[in-house]
Amino acid sequence: MFPGMNKKMLEQAMKQLNVKQEEIDADEVIIKGSQNLIIKDPKVVKMEIMGQETLQITGKIEELISEDDIKTVMEQANTSREKAIKALNESNGDLASAILSLKA
């Protein structure tokens, strides 16, 4: 967590500050919202600091393509679902680029 700091010293400091830490076993983490993300091979640490719970998640982040985006590209480019998904992946989720690449 802190480079160059002894693990025992860190644990002792956290105990003095009443910080509780617990590692959570997870295969993947999915975040749904304005961005849909999937974190592969995550390391998840739950911490409780002054009554507030927080999660620290590290791992390989991938952006999921929403169903609405796929449908939009399919309709606008008059193409199949597979081609729409491929175009969205190649354009890193940029709808306009995906549609234009299929219309070209």
Secondary structure, 3 states (H helix, E strand, C coil): CCCCCCHHHHHHHHHHCCCEEEEECCCEEEECCCCCEEEEEEEEEEEEECCEEEEEEEEEEEECCCHHHHHHHHHHHCCCHHHHHHHHHHCCCCHHHHHHHHHC
